[in-house]
Amino acid sequence: MQDTPIISIVDDDQSVRASLDDLVSSLGYVAHTFVSAEQFLESPQIETTSFLISDVQLPGFSGFELQQALLKRGYTTPILFITAYPSAAEELRAISAGAMGILRKPLDNQLLVENIEIALKGPA
């Protein structure tokens, strides 16, 4: 069994995936990247992901639709959304469905790291 947390990253922008992969790996976690929600949903990492970072705007399924698909399948993986165009309504929607929140691109890496650490620590 894998002891190192797996963080999956879903974003259609290759440079975002690469930079998040580098950041997550530098923290000592295993990173898996996906270009679409559908690619993640079809992968074996759906079973092993400890934390999910997903863009809101994706080709095909949106990040919110990915969240709903995971919930429908019984997965309660902590999710943090990222987007270049955040709105209060979207943040409320995401949090209401169980996400940690939404971070604005370009990302504040320190805030992202804090969210990862909070999620992986689990309930107090």
MARNU-217200 format. One record per atom (N, C-alpha, C): atom name; residue number from 1; x, y, z; chain. Coordinates in pm, 1 decimal. Each point is the difference from the previous one (the first is absolute). Layout:
BEGIN
+----+-----+----------+----------+----------+---+
!  a !   k !        x !        y !        z ! c !
+----+-----+----------+----------+----------+---+
! CA ! NUM !        X !        Y !        Z ! A !
...
+----+-----+----------+----------+----------+---+
END
This chain:
BEGIN
+----+-----+----------+----------+----------+---+
!  a !   k !        x !        y !        z ! c !
+----+-----+----------+----------+----------+---+
!  N !   1 !     83.6 !   -118.1 !      0.0 ! A !
! CA !   1 !    -83.6 !    118.1 !      0.0 ! A !
!  C !   1 !     88.2 !    124.6 !      0.0 ! A !
!  N !   2 !    -41.7 !    101.1 !    -71.8 ! A !
! CA !   2 !     72.1 !    126.3 !    -13.3 ! A !
!  C !   2 !    -15.5 !     84.2 !    126.2 ! A !
!  N !   3 !    113.2 !     40.8 !     60.4 ! A !
! CA !   3 !     -4.1 !     85.3 !    118.0 ! A !
!  C !   3 !      8.4 !    147.0 !    -36.4 ! A !
!  N !   4 !     66.2 !     32.3 !   -109.9 ! A !
! CA !   4 !     15.2 !    138.1 !    -42.9 ! A !
!  C !   4 !   -130.0 !     46.3 !    -64.7 ! A !
!  N !   5 !    -55.9 !    111.5 !     46.8 ! A !
! CA !   5 !   -124.5 !     48.6 !    -60.8 ! A !
!  C !   5 !     15.7 !     27.9 !   -149.3 ! A !
!  N !   6 !   -105.8 !    -31.3 !    -72.8 ! A !
! CA !   6 !     -4.7 !     24.7 !   -144.1 ! A !
!  C !   6 !    -87.1 !    121.8 !    -24.0 ! A !
!  N !   7 !     54.9 !     95.0 !    -72.8 ! A !
! CA !   7 !    -73.6 !    120.4 !    -35.5 ! A !
!  C !   7 !    -19.3 !     -0.4 !   -150.6 ! A !
!  N !   8 !   -125.8 !      3.5 !    -41.8 ! A !
! CA !   8 !    -31.6 !      2.9 !   -141.9 ! A !
!  C !   8 !    -32.2 !    142.9 !    -41.2 ! A !
!  N !   9 !     47.0 !     34.7 !   -118.0 ! A !
! CA !   9 !    -14.1 !    134.7 !    -53.5 ! A !
!  C !   9 !    -71.7 !    -10.9 !   -133.7 ! A !
!  N !  10 !   -114.0 !     69.6 !    -12.1 ! A !
! CA !  10 !    -76.4 !     -1.8 !   -124.4 ! A !
!  C !  10 !     -4.4 !    142.5 !    -54.0 ! A !
!  N !  11 !     69.0 !     21.5 !   -111.0 ! A !
! CA !  11 !      2.5 !    132.2 !    -63.6 ! A !
!  C !  11 !     36.6 !    -19.4 !   -145.8 ! A !
!  N !  12 !    -66.2 !     71.4 !    -89.4 ! A !
! CA !  12 !     27.3 !    -15.8 !   -141.8 ! A !
!  C !  12 !    122.0 !     80.6 !    -45.1 ! A !
!  N !  13 !     55.6 !     83.2 !     86.5 ! A !
! CA !  13 !    117.9 !     80.6 !    -32.0 ! A !
!  C !  13 !    124.5 !    -76.5 !     42.7 ! A !
!  N !  14 !     81.1 !    -38.5 !    -97.5 ! A !
! CA !  14 !    118.4 !    -81.8 !     25.9 ! A !
!  C !  14 !     95.8 !     69.3 !     95.8 ! A !
!  N !  15 !     17.4 !    131.4 !    -12.3 ! A !
! CA !  15 !     94.6 !     69.5 !     87.8 ! A !
!  C !  15 !    -48.6 !      0.2 !    144.8 ! A !
!  N !  16 !   -130.7 !      8.5 !     21.8 ! A !
! CA !  16 !    -55.4 !     -7.1 !    135.2 ! A !
!  C !  16 !     21.2 !   -140.1 !     56.3 ! A !
!  N !  17 !    -29.9 !   -101.1 !    -79.3 ! A !
! CA !  17 !     21.5 !   -138.1 !     45.5 ! A !
!  C !  17 !    145.9 !    -22.3 !     38.1 ! A !
!  N !  18 !     91.2 !     46.7 !    -83.5 ! A !
! CA !  18 !    142.6 !    -20.9 !     25.4 ! A !
!  C !  18 !     45.1 !     72.1 !    126.8 ! A !
!  N !  19 !    -42.9 !    124.6 !     18.0 ! A !
! CA !  19 !     44.3 !     74.5 !    117.8 ! A !
!  C !  19 !    -59.4 !    -58.9 !    128.1 ! A !
!  N !  20 !   -126.3 !    -44.2 !     -5.8 ! A !
! CA !  20 !    -60.7 !    -62.0 !    118.0 ! A !
!  C !  20 !     62.3 !   -136.1 !     29.1 ! A !
!  N !  21 !     32.1 !    -74.2 !   -104.0 ! A !
! CA !  21 !     68.8 !   -128.2 !     16.8 ! A !
!  C !  21 !    132.7 !     23.5 !     71.4 ! A !
!  N !  22 !     76.5 !    100.1 !    -44.1 ! A !
! CA !  22 !    128.7 !     31.5 !     62.9 ! A !
!  C !  22 !    -18.6 !     39.4 !    145.9 ! A !
!  N !  23 !    -98.7 !     84.8 !     28.1 ! A !
! CA !  23 !    -23.9 !     45.8 !    136.7 ! A !
!  C !  23 !    -38.5 !   -116.9 !     90.8 ! A !
!  N !  24 !    -96.0 !    -79.5 !    -44.4 ! A !
! CA !  24 !    -47.2 !   -113.7 !     79.3 ! A !
!  C !  24 !    113.5 !    -98.9 !     24.7 ! A !
!  N !  25 !     77.2 !    -28.9 !   -102.9 ! A !
! CA !  25 !    112.6 !    -92.8 !     14.3 ! A !
!  C !  25 !    104.9 !     54.6 !     95.4 ! A !
!  N !  26 !     23.0 !    132.5 !     -3.8 ! A !
! CA !  26 !    100.4 !     60.6 !     89.5 ! A !
!  C !  26 !    -42.2 !    -10.2 !    146.5 ! A !
!  N !  27 !   -131.0 !    -15.7 !     23.6 ! A !
! CA !  27 !    -51.5 !    -15.3 !    136.5 ! A !
!  C !  27 !      8.4 !   -145.0 !     48.7 ! A !
!  N !  28 !     42.0 !    -89.4 !    -89.4 ! A !
! CA !  28 !     15.0 !   -140.5 !     37.8 ! A !
!  C !  28 !   -122.5 !    -85.5 !    -29.4 ! A !
!  N !  29 !    -97.3 !     55.2 !    -72.6 ! A !
! CA !  29 !   -119.9 !    -74.9 !    -34.5 ! A !
!  C !  29 !     12.6 !    -56.9 !   -140.9 ! A !
!  N !  30 !    -82.0 !    -96.4 !    -30.7 ! A !
! CA !  30 !     -6.4 !    -56.7 !   -134.2 ! A !
!  C !  30 !   -102.6 !     82.0 !    -78.4 ! A !
!  N !  31 !     39.1 !     45.9 !   -117.5 ! A !
! CA !  31 !    -90.3 !     79.7 !    -83.7 ! A !
!  C !  31 !    -37.9 !    -77.8 !   -125.6 ! A !
!  N !  32 !   -126.7 !     10.0 !    -35.8 ! A !
! CA !  32 !    -49.0 !    -53.8 !   -127.0 ! A !
!  C !  32 !    -75.4 !    113.3 !    -67.2 ! A !
!  N !  33 !     25.2 !     19.2 !   -129.4 ! A !
! CA !  33 !    -65.3 !    108.8 !    -72.0 ! A !
!  C !  33 !    -92.1 !    -54.0 !   -108.8 ! A !
!  N !  34 !   -107.0 !     76.7 !    -22.6 ! A !
! CA !  34 !   -101.8 !    -38.1 !    -97.6 ! A !
!  C !  34 !    -42.8 !    123.6 !    -77.9 ! A !
!  N !  35 !    -24.0 !    -19.2 !   -128.5 ! A !
! CA !  35 !    -37.7 !    110.6 !    -86.5 ! A !
!  C !  35 !   -150.6 !     28.4 !      3.8 ! A !
!  N !  36 !    -77.7 !    -96.0 !     51.2 ! A !
! CA !  36 !   -145.6 !     17.9 !      3.6 ! A !
!  C !  36 !    -61.0 !    -76.5 !    117.2 ! A !
!  N !  37 !   -120.6 !     39.5 !     34.4 ! A !
! CA !  37 !    -73.9 !    -69.6 !    105.1 ! A !
!  C !  37 !    -25.5 !   -144.1 !    -40.7 ! A !
!  N !  38 !    -35.1 !    -19.9 !   -124.7 ! A !
! CA !  38 !    -28.3 !   -135.1 !    -48.2 ! A !
!  C !  38 !    122.8 !    -89.7 !     12.2 ! A !
!  N !  39 !    117.8 !     54.6 !    -31.9 ! A !
! CA !  39 !    122.9 !    -78.6 !     10.7 ! A !
!  C !  39 !     22.7 !    -42.6 !    145.1 ! A !
!  N !  40 !    -23.4 !     89.9 !     94.3 ! A !
! CA !  40 !     15.4 !    -35.0 !    141.2 ! A !
!  C !  40 !   -101.9 !   -105.7 !     40.8 ! A !
!  N !  41 !   -126.0 !     18.5 !    -39.6 ! A !
! CA !  41 !   -105.7 !    -93.3 !     38.6 ! A !
!  C !  41 !     23.2 !   -140.6 !    -53.3 ! A !
!  N !  42 !     71.5 !    -11.8 !   -110.7 ! A !
! CA !  42 !     27.8 !   -130.7 !    -60.6 ! A !
!  C !  42 !    130.4 !    -61.6 !     50.3 ! A !
!  N !  43 !     71.6 !     72.8 !     85.1 ! A !
! CA !  43 !    132.2 !    -46.4 !     43.4 ! A !
!  C !  43 !     -8.9 !    -81.6 !    129.1 ! A !
!  N !  44 !    102.3 !    -80.5 !     26.6 ! A !
! CA !  44 !      4.4 !    -71.9 !    127.8 ! A !
!  C !  44 !     23.3 !     94.4 !    118.4 ! A !
!  N !  45 !     48.4 !    122.0 !    -24.6 ! A !
! CA !  45 !     26.3 !     94.2 !    108.1 ! A !
!  C !  45 !   -127.9 !     48.7 !     67.2 ! A !
!  N !  46 !   -113.8 !    -22.0 !    -61.9 ! A !
! CA !  46 !   -126.7 !     37.6 !     63.9 ! A !
!  C !  46 !    -12.2 !    -71.9 !    134.8 ! A !
!  N !  47 !     58.0 !   -119.5 !     10.2 ! A !
! CA !  47 !     -7.1 !    -80.3 !    122.3 ! A !
!  C !  47 !    102.6 !     41.0 !    105.5 ! A !
!  N !  48 !    112.1 !     58.2 !    -42.8 ! A !
! CA !  48 !    112.1 !     21.3 !     90.9 ! A !
!  C !  48 !     31.3 !    146.3 !     29.7 ! A !
!  N !  49 !    -69.0 !     91.9 !    -64.9 ! A !
! CA !  49 !     28.5 !    142.7 !     18.2 ! A !
!  C !  49 !    -37.5 !     45.0 !    140.9 ! A !
!  N !  50 !     94.5 !     65.7 !     66.5 ! A !
! CA !  50 !    -21.9 !     53.9 !    134.1 ! A !
!  C !  50 !    -51.1 !    143.2 !     -4.2 ! A !
!  N !  51 !     33.0 !     71.8 !   -106.8 ! A !
! CA !  51 !    -37.8 !    140.4 !    -14.9 ! A !
!  C !  51 !     -5.6 !     29.5 !   -148.9 ! A !
!  N !  52 !   -101.2 !     77.6 !    -41.2 ! A !
! CA !  52 !    -20.1 !     31.4 !   -140.7 ! A !
!  C !  52 !      2.7 !    150.3 !    -20.5 ! A !
!  N !  53 !     81.3 !     43.3 !    -94.9 ! A !
! CA !  53 !      3.2 !    139.6 !    -43.2 ! A !
!  C !  53 !    -57.3 !      1.0 !   -140.4 ! A !
!  N !  54 !   -107.5 !     76.9 !    -21.6 ! A !
! CA !  54 !    -63.9 !      0.6 !   -131.0 ! A !
!  C !  54 !    -31.6 !    141.5 !    -45.5 ! A !
!  N !  55 !     28.4 !     26.6 !   -125.6 ! A !
! CA !  55 !    -43.3 !    124.5 !    -60.8 ! A !
!  C !  55 !   -152.4 !     -2.9 !     -6.4 ! A !
!  N !  56 !    -61.7 !    116.1 !      6.0 ! A !
! CA !  56 !   -144.7 !      8.1 !    -12.4 ! A !
!  C !  56 !    -40.2 !    -17.8 !   -145.7 ! A !
!  N !  57 !     68.5 !     71.9 !    -89.3 ! A !
! CA !  57 !    -34.5 !     -3.8 !   -141.8 ! A !
!  C !  57 !     87.0 !   -100.6 !    -72.0 ! A !
!  N !  58 !    -61.9 !   -109.2 !    -40.3 ! A !
! CA !  58 !     68.6 !   -107.9 !    -69.6 ! A !
!  C !  58 !    -77.0 !    -34.1 !   -126.6 ! A !
!  N !  59 !     67.0 !    -56.1 !   -100.1 ! A !
! CA !  59 !    -74.0 !    -50.6 !   -115.6 ! A !
!  C !  59 !    -83.0 !   -121.3 !     43.6 ! A !
!  N !  60 !   -116.9 !    -15.5 !    -54.3 ! A !
! CA !  60 !    -86.6 !   -111.2 !     43.4 ! A !
!  C !  60 !    -60.7 !     33.1 !    134.2 ! A !
!  N !  61 !     14.4 !    -91.0 !     95.8 ! A !
! CA !  61 !    -50.0 !     23.0 !    136.3 ! A !
!  C !  61 !     71.5 !    119.9 !     61.6 ! A !
!  N !  62 !    -73.1 !     87.1 !     65.0 ! A !
! CA !  62 !     62.5 !    107.6 !     77.6 ! A !
!  C !  62 !     51.6 !    -59.2 !    131.4 ! A !
!  N !  63 !     75.9 !     78.8 !     72.8 ! A !
! CA !  63 !     45.4 !    -44.7 !    131.5 ! A !
!  C !  63 !   -116.5 !    -30.6 !     92.0 ! A !
!  N !  64 !   -105.5 !     80.7 !     -8.6 ! A !
! CA !  64 !   -118.2 !    -23.8 !     83.3 ! A !
!  C !  64 !    -70.1 !   -130.2 !    -38.6 ! A !
!  N !  65 !     -3.9 !    -27.9 !   -130.0 ! A !
! CA !  65 !    -60.0 !   -126.8 !    -44.3 ! A !
!  C !  65 !     85.9 !   -118.8 !     44.4 ! A !
!  N !  66 !    131.4 !     19.4 !      2.8 ! A !
! CA !  66 !     89.2 !   -103.2 !     52.7 ! A !
!  C !  66 !    -31.3 !    -25.3 !    147.2 ! A !
!  N !  67 !    -15.8 !    106.3 !     75.8 ! A !
! CA !  67 !    -33.5 !    -11.1 !    141.8 ! A !
!  C !  67 !   -129.8 !    -79.0 !     17.7 ! A !
!  N !  68 !   -101.0 !     32.1 !    -77.6 ! A !
! CA !  68 !   -128.6 !    -69.8 !     10.3 ! A !
!  C !  68 !     12.2 !   -147.0 !    -39.3 ! A !
!  N !  69 !     79.6 !    -28.5 !   -103.8 ! A !
! CA !  69 !     20.0 !   -139.3 !    -42.5 ! A !
!  C !  69 !     68.9 !    -80.4 !    110.1 ! A !
!  N !  70 !     97.5 !     61.0 !     67.3 ! A !
! CA !  70 !     68.4 !    -69.3 !    109.4 ! A !
!  C !  70 !    -96.0 !    -26.9 !    115.6 ! A !
!  N !  71 !    -78.6 !    100.2 !     35.7 ! A !
! CA !  71 !    -96.7 !    -17.8 !    109.0 ! A !
!  C !  71 !   -101.2 !   -109.0 !    -33.6 ! A !
!  N !  72 !    -45.3 !     -2.0 !   -124.4 ! A !
! CA !  72 !    -96.5 !   -101.3 !    -45.0 ! A !
!  C !  72 !     57.2 !   -140.8 !     12.9 ! A !
!  N !  73 !    129.7 !    -12.1 !    -19.5 ! A !
! CA !  73 !     67.5 !   -130.2 !      9.4 ! A !
!  C !  73 !     44.1 !    -31.6 !    143.1 ! A !
!  N !  74 !    -27.4 !     90.2 !     91.5 ! A !
! CA !  74 !     32.1 !    -25.6 !    140.1 ! A !
!  C !  74 !    137.5 !     46.0 !     45.0 ! A !
!  N !  75 !     69.0 !     77.2 !    -81.1 ! A !
! CA !  75 !    132.3 !     49.7 !     37.5 ! A !
!  C !  75 !    -13.2 !    136.6 !     67.9 ! A !
!  N !  76 !     64.3 !     13.8 !    113.5 ! A !
! CA !  76 !     -2.8 !    126.9 !     72.7 ! A !
!  C !  76 !    141.2 !     58.7 !      9.6 ! A !
!  N !  77 !     77.3 !    -19.6 !   -103.3 ! A !
! CA !  77 !    136.1 !     52.1 !     -7.9 ! A !
!  C !  77 !     -1.9 !    151.6 !     17.4 ! A !
!  N !  78 !     84.7 !     54.1 !     87.9 ! A !
! CA !  78 !      6.2 !    146.2 !     12.4 ! A !
!  C !  78 !     39.3 !     63.9 !   -133.3 ! A !
!  N !  79 !    -71.7 !    105.6 !    -37.6 ! A !
! CA !  79 !     22.5 !     68.0 !   -127.7 ! A !
!  C !  79 !     27.2 !    147.4 !     25.7 ! A !
!  N !  80 !     97.6 !     52.0 !    -72.4 ! A !
! CA !  80 !     24.6 !    143.4 !     -4.7 ! A !
!  C !  80 !     -7.0 !     39.9 !   -145.7 ! A !
!  N !  81 !    -86.0 !     94.2 !    -29.8 ! A !
! CA !  81 !    -12.7 !     48.7 !   -137.3 ! A !
!  C !  81 !     94.3 !    116.2 !    -23.1 ! A !
!  N !  82 !     42.9 !     12.0 !   -125.3 ! A !
! CA !  82 !     80.4 !    113.2 !    -42.4 ! A !
!  C !  82 !    -64.6 !     58.3 !   -125.3 ! A !
!  N !  83 !      9.8 !    132.0 !    -15.7 ! A !
! CA !  83 !    -59.3 !     63.5 !   -116.4 ! A !
!  C !  83 !     59.0 !    138.9 !    -20.1 ! A !
!  N !  84 !      1.2 !     43.3 !   -123.1 ! A !
! CA !  84 !     43.1 !    136.5 !    -30.8 ! A !
!  C !  84 !   -114.3 !     97.6 !     19.5 ! A !
!  N !  85 !   -121.5 !    -49.8 !      6.9 ! A !
! CA !  85 !   -118.9 !     85.5 !      6.4 ! A !
!  C !  85 !    -90.2 !    -39.2 !    116.4 ! A !
!  N !  86 !     45.3 !     21.5 !    123.9 ! A !
! CA !  86 !    -82.8 !    -40.1 !    114.4 ! A !
!  C !  86 !   -120.5 !     91.4 !     19.1 ! A !
!  N !  87 !   -104.0 !    -57.7 !     56.1 ! A !
! CA !  87 !   -116.8 !     79.6 !     37.3 ! A !
!  C !  87 !    -50.0 !    -50.1 !    134.5 ! A !
!  N !  88 !    -65.9 !     88.3 !     72.8 ! A !
! CA !  88 !    -54.6 !    -38.6 !    130.7 ! A !
!  C !  88 !   -102.9 !   -110.8 !    -15.5 ! A !
!  N !  89 !    -80.4 !      6.5 !   -106.4 ! A !
! CA !  89 !   -103.1 !   -102.2 !    -22.6 ! A !
!  C !  89 !     64.2 !   -136.5 !    -24.2 ! A !
!  N !  90 !    107.6 !     -3.7 !    -78.6 ! A !
! CA !  90 !     68.2 !   -127.2 !    -25.2 ! A !
!  C !  90 !     63.0 !    -54.5 !    127.5 ! A !
!  N !  91 !     58.2 !     89.1 !     79.4 ! A !
! CA !  91 !     62.2 !    -46.2 !    123.9 ! A !
!  C !  91 !   -104.3 !    -57.4 !     94.8 ! A !
!  N !  92 !   -113.5 !     65.3 !      9.4 ! A !
! CA !  92 !   -108.5 !    -50.3 !     84.3 ! A !
!  C !  92 !    -46.7 !   -136.7 !    -49.9 ! A !
!  N !  93 !    -13.5 !    -12.9 !   -131.6 ! A !
! CA !  93 !    -43.2 !   -127.2 !    -59.5 ! A !
!  C !  93 !     99.4 !   -111.3 !     33.1 ! A !
!  N !  94 !    128.3 !     29.7 !    -14.9 ! A !
! CA !  94 !    103.3 !   -100.3 !     24.7 ! A !
!  C !  94 !      2.7 !    -41.4 !    146.2 ! A !
!  N !  95 !     -1.7 !     97.5 !     88.9 ! A !
! CA !  95 !      6.9 !    -28.9 !    143.1 ! A !
!  C !  95 !   -126.7 !    -70.8 !     47.0 ! A !
!  N !  96 !   -114.0 !     38.5 !    -52.8 ! A !
! CA !  96 !   -126.1 !    -65.0 !     36.5 ! A !
!  C !  96 !      1.5 !   -148.5 !    -33.8 ! A !
!  N !  97 !     73.4 !    -36.3 !   -105.9 ! A !
! CA !  97 !      9.5 !   -140.3 !    -39.7 ! A !
!  C !  97 !    118.9 !    -70.1 !     65.8 ! A !
!  N !  98 !     71.8 !     70.3 !     89.4 ! A !
! CA !  98 !    105.4 !    -64.5 !     76.2 ! A !
!  C !  98 !    142.7 !     36.3 !    -36.3 ! A !
!  N !  99 !     20.3 !     88.9 !    -97.6 ! A !
! CA !  99 !    137.3 !     38.5 !    -35.8 ! A !
!  C !  99 !     59.6 !     90.4 !    106.9 ! A !
!  N ! 100 !    131.4 !      5.8 !      2.3 ! A !
! CA ! 100 !     68.1 !     88.0 !     94.7 ! A !
!  C ! 100 !    -14.6 !    146.3 !    -38.9 ! A !
!  N ! 101 !    -11.9 !     25.8 !   -129.4 ! A !
! CA ! 101 !    -12.2 !    137.2 !    -47.8 ! A !
!  C ! 101 !     53.5 !     12.5 !   -140.5 ! A !
!  N ! 102 !     22.4 !    126.0 !    -39.8 ! A !
! CA ! 102 !     51.7 !     30.5 !   -133.5 ! A !
!  C ! 102 !    115.4 !     98.7 !     15.9 ! A !
!  N ! 103 !    112.9 !    -31.2 !    -64.1 ! A !
! CA ! 103 !    112.7 !     92.1 !     -3.6 ! A !
!  C ! 103 !      9.8 !     61.7 !   -138.9 ! A !
!  N ! 104 !     39.2 !    126.7 !     -2.2 ! A !
! CA ! 104 !     14.6 !     73.9 !   -125.6 ! A !
!  C ! 104 !    137.0 !    -26.4 !    -62.1 ! A !
!  N ! 105 !     -2.8 !    -18.9 !   -133.7 ! A !
! CA ! 105 !    124.1 !     -7.2 !    -76.8 ! A !
!  C ! 105 !     42.6 !    142.9 !    -32.5 ! A !
!  N ! 106 !    128.1 !     32.6 !     -2.2 ! A !
! CA ! 106 !    110.7 !    -86.7 !     36.6 ! A !
!  C ! 106 !     -5.4 !    -32.7 !    148.5 ! A !
!  N ! 107 !     40.3 !   -121.5 !     30.1 ! A !
! CA ! 107 !    -15.6 !    -51.9 !    135.5 ! A !
!  C ! 107 !    101.8 !     56.4 !     97.6 ! A !
!  N ! 108 !    -46.5 !     20.5 !    121.4 ! A !
! CA ! 108 !     86.7 !     31.9 !    113.0 ! A !
!  C ! 108 !     44.7 !   -136.3 !     53.7 ! A !
!  N ! 109 !    125.3 !    -36.5 !    -28.0 ! A !
! CA ! 109 !     47.5 !   -133.8 !     36.5 ! A !
!  C ! 109 !     -7.6 !    -26.3 !    149.5 ! A !
!  N ! 110 !     26.0 !    100.3 !     81.3 ! A !
! CA ! 110 !     -6.1 !    -19.9 !    145.1 ! A !
!  C ! 110 !   -142.5 !    -34.9 !     42.9 ! A !
!  N ! 111 !    -97.7 !     69.0 !    -55.2 ! A !
! CA ! 111 !   -140.1 !    -28.3 !     32.1 ! A !
!  C ! 111 !    -39.2 !   -138.9 !    -48.5 ! A !
!  N ! 112 !     49.1 !    -38.6 !   -115.9 ! A !
! CA ! 112 !    -26.5 !   -133.9 !    -51.9 ! A !
!  C ! 112 !     59.7 !   -105.9 !     93.1 ! A !
!  N ! 113 !    123.3 !     19.7 !     41.5 ! A !
! CA ! 113 !     65.7 !    -94.8 !     90.2 ! A !
!  C ! 113 !    -77.7 !    -10.2 !    130.6 ! A !
!  N ! 114 !    -44.4 !    112.4 !     53.6 ! A !
! CA ! 114 !    -78.1 !     -1.4 !    124.0 ! A !
!  C ! 114 !   -128.0 !    -81.5 !    -16.1 ! A !
!  N ! 115 !    -67.4 !     15.4 !   -113.7 ! A !
! CA ! 115 !   -122.4 !    -76.1 !    -25.6 ! A !
!  C ! 115 !     29.0 !   -149.0 !    -10.8 ! A !
!  N ! 116 !    108.4 !    -35.7 !    -65.5 ! A !
! CA ! 116 !     37.7 !   -141.9 !    -11.7 ! A !
!  C ! 116 !     24.8 !    -57.9 !    138.7 ! A !
!  N ! 117 !     77.4 !     71.3 !     81.0 ! A !
! CA ! 117 !     33.6 !    -50.5 !    133.0 ! A !
!  C ! 117 !   -123.6 !    -12.9 !     88.6 ! A !
!  N ! 118 !    -91.5 !     95.1 !     -7.6 ! A !
! CA ! 118 !   -124.4 !     -7.0 !     77.3 ! A !
!  C ! 118 !    -80.8 !   -122.1 !    -43.5 ! A !
!  N ! 119 !    -13.7 !    -19.6 !   -130.3 ! A !
! CA ! 119 !    -80.2 !   -111.4 !    -51.1 ! A !
!  C ! 119 !     60.0 !   -134.5 !     38.3 ! A !
!  N ! 120 !    130.4 !    -11.6 !     -6.9 ! A !
! CA ! 120 !     63.5 !   -128.3 !     27.6 ! A !
!  C ! 120 !      8.8 !    -30.3 !    147.9 ! A !
!  N ! 121 !    -12.4 !    102.4 !     81.6 ! A !
! CA ! 121 !     -0.4 !    -20.0 !    144.9 ! A !
!  C ! 121 !   -130.3 !    -66.8 !     43.0 ! A !
!  N ! 122 !   -108.3 !     25.2 !    -74.4 ! A !
! CA ! 122 !   -128.6 !    -60.5 !     31.2 ! A !
!  C ! 122 !    -73.9 !     74.3 !    109.4 ! A !
!  N ! 123 !   -116.4 !    -48.8 !     38.8 ! A !
! CA ! 123 !    -79.6 !     65.6 !    103.2 ! A !
!  C ! 123 !     74.4 !      6.2 !    132.2 ! A !
!  N ! 124 !    -20.9 !    109.4 !     69.4 ! A !
! CA ! 124 !     69.2 !     19.0 !    129.0 ! A !
!  C ! 124 !    -58.3 !    -90.1 !    105.7 ! A !
+----+-----+----------+----------+----------+---+
END
